Amino acid sequence: MNVLVINCGSSSVKYQVLNPDKDELLCKGLIELSGDTSTFSYTRTGSEKMSKTVPLADHTAGVKMILETITDPEIGCISDIKEIGAVGHRMVHGGEDFAASVLVDEDVMKKCEINSELAPLHNPANIAGVRACQAVMPDVPMALVFDTAFHQTMEPEAYLYAIPYEYYEKFKVRKYGFHGTSHLFVSQEAAKVLGKKPEEVKIITCHIGNGGSCAAVEYGKCVDTSMGLTPLEGLIMGTRSGDLDPAVITFLMSKLNISAEEVLDILNKKSGLLGITGISNDMRFIDEAAAKGNDRACVALKMFARRVKGYIGNYLAQMNGADAIVFTAGVGENDAEMREMICKNMENLGIHFDAEKNAKKETVFSTDDSAVKLLLIPTNEELVIARDTARLAAEAVK
């Protein structure tokens, strides 16, 4: 079955067509919506990327262009829209309503709309993508795959905050976690590398990109993760602060005479690596600046590594050890120097780093005698979405 995977932002649509039965990517692309000057890119596997400026009014217009392009006689990846068996949508926040992927119906969509309160920047855009596809492909089954679902196996002691319990009861204020599809995928792949089943191993997964989170995956289930009610908690990220004293918010409100919303905007969009360095949120530029002796860039890299290392230590303690630590996503997969900063000097925890293997980007970059294996595994969230979507669609017709 071919699956169209859609990931909608407020002004963008990422898409792929995959055959999850064969782990095959047929094409991928991105739309940046900006009215008459929208940009549309498309790459059929094995061919060169094409990009053009087009007038697109909204997500529905974007979906129509996607379907026209993927079925185009000359450049398309399929010959007819009927070859799309289902559509899989990324939905960021499922709240406590969804611990697994589900087929779309109106009851499901109503719950996603309610959960938009927990993810006001993400869920409305994801919902817009679903509605756009429904308008253009009304008879094609669709599924939602939630960033938060994988983390719903956490116990109350892991997900509750130490605030009055009534706020959890009334408003569901708790840790939810994100990047769930990535943590699921790489933890399962890690088990394969170790030659074991997911339910036989304890894995610490580090999804480190412009956004980042760590997760403790014990015997196939998430028992803790670094992101919280929102993606702001946890690691230092490209523009997000990560963990900090909550009193910083009221302190800055007073000193700058600004609202809580304005402080949160600073913590989400102007902090992290960008805030510390004043250079960029892109680790590549920060690495360059640090190599030239920029003090703030050097400090930022140390802070970043220290925070990841801290979560690794936390999860090693919580799970009483681990079989492997996995690095994935943009920084985790491509920045050998950062992996080294994080993984060195943890020999007493059974972690023995191999600099040569790391530099070569080998899948296992720990020493042969390391009790805890260090793994480099590229993530594939779209494949997870496609697999779940195909499974749900097939089950629905049985």
N, C-alpha and C positions, 0 to 999 in steps of 0.2 A: 504494500500500500504506500502510495506517495502522500506525504503530509506537508501542507503549507504551514510553516511556523511564523507567527506574527508577534512582534514585540513593539508595542506602540508607546511612544513618549508623547508629551504634550504637543510637540511640533516635529515629530519624526516617526518613521515606520521602518524598523529593521525586519527583513524577511529572509527566509530560506525555504527551499523545497528539498525535502529529504525522503529517502526510502529507508526507514529504520530497520526493516528486515535485513537489508544488505549493508547497513551503516554507510549508506551512500548519499553524498551531497550532490544534488543536481544543479542548484544555482543559489545565489545569495545576492542581497542588495540592500540599499538604504535610500530612504526618501527623507529629505529635509524640507518640511512644509513652510513656505513663506510666500503664499499667494502666487502672483505672476512670476516670481523668480525662484520658485521651488526647484530643488535639484533632485534628480533621479539617477541612481547608479544601479548597475546590474552586471553580474558576472556569471556566465554559465561555466560550470566546471570544465576545465580544459581550454577555455577561450579567454581572450583578453577582456578586461573590465571596460564597460562603456558607461559614460556619464553625460547627462544633458540637463539643461535648464528648461523647465516646463511650467505652465500655469496649472496649479492644483489648489482647489479651494479648501479642501478638508481631507480627513482620513478616508472617507468613502471614495473620493476621487483618486486618492493614492492607491487604494486597493484595486480599483478598476484598472489603473495603469499597470499594476503588478500582474494582474491576470492577463491583460493584453500582451504584455511583454513575454511572460513565461510560455504563452501559447503561440507566439509569433512564428510563422513558418520558417523564417530564416535564422532567427537567433534564439528562439524559445527552447526550453529544456523538456517540454512535453508538447504533444500535438493537440490535445483537447483538454478543456477544463474538467471533463469527466474523469480524467486521470488523477485528479486530486481526490483522495478518498476521505480526507478529514482535514480540519484546520485546528492547530494547537496554538493557544494564546498564553503568553506570560501574563500572570496576574501577581502583582507584588505582594499584596497583603490579603491573607485569608482569615485573619483574626483567629479565634478559637473555633470557627465554623468548619474549617477545612483542614484535615490532617492528611489529605491525599488529593490527587488530581480528580476532577469530576467533569462529566459532560455538561454542556451549557443548557440550562433551561431558565425560565423567568424567575423561579424561586432562588436559584443560584445567583442570578444577576442582581436581585434585590439585596441579597446578603452582601455581595461585593460592593454595592452602592453604600450600604450602611458602614461597611469597613473602610470606606473612603475617608472617614473621619480619622482613621489611624494612619492613612497614607495619602494625604490630600494632594501631593505632588505626583503620585504615581497611579493609584487606582482609577481616577477619572479618565486618564489617558488610556490606560489598558482597557477600560470599559468602552471607550470610544472606538478602539480597534475592533472589539467584538461586534459592536453595533454596525460598524462599517462593513465587516465581512458578512454579517447577517443580511444586510441590505443587498449585497451583490451576489451572495451565494446562499440563498435562504434554505436550500434543501441539503446542504452539506453538513454532516455532524461536526460539532466543534467541542473542544475541551479546554478547560482552564488548568494550568499548572502553576502552583503558587510558590513564591520564594520562601514563604514562611512554613509551608507544610512539613518539610523534613524535620523541623525543629519542634514539632508538636509532641514529640516523645519525651521532652524534658519533664522532669518531676517538679512539683511546686517549689522545692527548696532551691532549684536552679532558676526558675523563671519569675518568682515573685520578688518584688522590691520591698525593702523594709520601711514602708510607709503605711498609714492606717489601712487596714484590710478592706474597709468599706470602699476605698477608691478602686480596688480590684473588682469588688462585687458590683459596683455601680457603673464603672467606666472601663473595666477590663485593662487597667493600667498594669502592665507586666512586660517582661521580656518576650519578644517573639522571634527575633533572629531573621536573617535574610541570606541571600545567596544559597538557598537550600538546594536548588537543583545542581549547583556546582559541587557543594559539599557531598551530596549523595553520589554524584558521578565519580568524583576522584577517590572517594573512600572505597567504592566498589572496585574501581580499577586497581587501587592499591592492594586490595585483597588478592586480586588475580596475580599481581606481580609477586606477592609473597607466597603464591601457590596455595592459598586457603580460601575458605568461604567468608563472606562479610561477617557472619555471625560467630566467627572463630577468632576475630582479631580486634584489637583496640587501635584506633587511628586518630591522629590529630591532623586536621586539614587546615591549611593556611591559604585562603583565597586572597591574594594580595594584588590589587590593581589600583586604579584611581580611587575606587572604593575598596574596602578590605574587611575581612572578618575571619576569625578562626573558629573551629568547632571541634568538640570532643565527641568522637563517634565510637561508642562502646558496643561491640558485637552487633554492628549493623544499625544501631539506633543512636540518634543524637542525644547526648546527655547534658551538653552545655554549649553555648556559643557566645561570641563577643558582642554582636549587635543586640540592641534592646527593643524598646517600644518603637523606636525609629532607627534608621541606619546611622544615627549620629554617635551612638555609644560604641565604645570598644577601641579599636586600633586608631592610630594617627593615619589619616588618609590624605588624598590629594588636596582637598579643600575643607575637609571636616576635621574638627578638633579631636574627636574620640573622647575617651574618659577625661573628665575634669571635675573639680569641686562645683556642685550646683550653685553655690553662693557666688560664683563668678558672674552668673547671669544678673543677679540683683545689684552686684557691685558695679558692673559696667552700665547698667541702666541708670544708676545714680550718677556716676562719674561723667557719662556721655549725654545724659538727659534724653535717653531713647527708650523705646518700648521693648517689652520682652520679645515680641516678634522680630524687631530689628536686631536684637542680640542673637537670636536663633539664626537669622539670616547670615550674620557674621560667622557664627560657629559652623554653619553648613557650607558656606560659599567662599569665605575669605580666610579660613583658618587652615589647619593641617600643615602640609609641606609648604603651601603657598604663603600662609601666614607667617611661618617661622622664617623662611628664607627671603621673602619679598621678591623672589625670582620667578617661580613657576610652580604649578602643581604636578608637573611632569618629571618623574624621577630621572629621566635621561638628562635633562638640562641641569638638574641639581647635582647629578654625578659629575658632569662637566665642570660646574662651578667649584665643587669640592676639590676636584683634581687640580684646579688652578689656585687653591688655597683660600677660597671663600669660607670664612669662619662660620657664618650662619648656615651655610650649606652643609658643612661638616657636622655641626651640632644637630641639624635636622635629620641627617642620616643615622646618627647615633641614637637619637630619640626614637626614630621609626623602628630601628632594629630592637631597641630595648623593650618597646611596647609589645612587639610580636614575641620576643623571647619570654617576656613575662607571662603571656597567655599560654605559651607552650609549657612553662613550668607549672602554672596553675593546673592545667589539664593533666599533666603527668601525675601531679599529686592527687587530683580528684579520681582518676582512673587507676591509681596505683601502678603507673607505668604505661607504656604503649609499645606496640609492635613497630609502628612507623609514623613518621611525620611527613606529610605531603605538602609540596609547594605547587601552586597553580596560579593562573591569571597573569595579567601583563607583567607585573614586577616579579611575581613568584616564578614565572617561567623563563624570563629573559634577563634578569639582573643577577648575574653570578656573584658580583661583589656584595649585594645585599644578602643573598642567601648565606654567604660566608660570614658576614657580620652577625647574622642571627644564629647560625649553627655552631660557630666555634666556641670553645671554652665551656662545653657542657659535658665533658668526659665523665664527671662523677655521676651524671644522670644516665649514663649508658649510651651517650650520643658521640660518635667518633666521626668527624668530618674528613672527607678526602678532597683536598683542594684540586687535584688533577682531574678527578671525575667530575667535580662541579664545573670546572672551566670548560670541559668538553660537553656539558649538558647531558651527561649520562642519566638514564632513568633512575638508577640507584647511585647516589653520590656520597654514600657513607663508606667507611672502610669495611672490609669483609668481616671483621670481627665485631662490628658495632652491634650492640644489643638492640638498639633502636635504629631501624633503617631510615635513611633520608631519601625521599623519593621526589622526582620531578615528573609530574603528570599533567599534560595539557588538558584543560577543562573543555567540556562540550555540552553546554547547557541546552542548546537547541536540539541536540540528539536526545537528551532526556525528555524534553517536551514532545518531540516526535514519537518516541517510544510509548510514552504514556497515552498520547492521543490515539495512536494506532491501536493500542490494546483496548482502550475504552470503546472506541468505535466498533471494533470487532466483537467485543462482548455484547454490545447493544443489539446486534443483529442475530445473536444466537437464539 
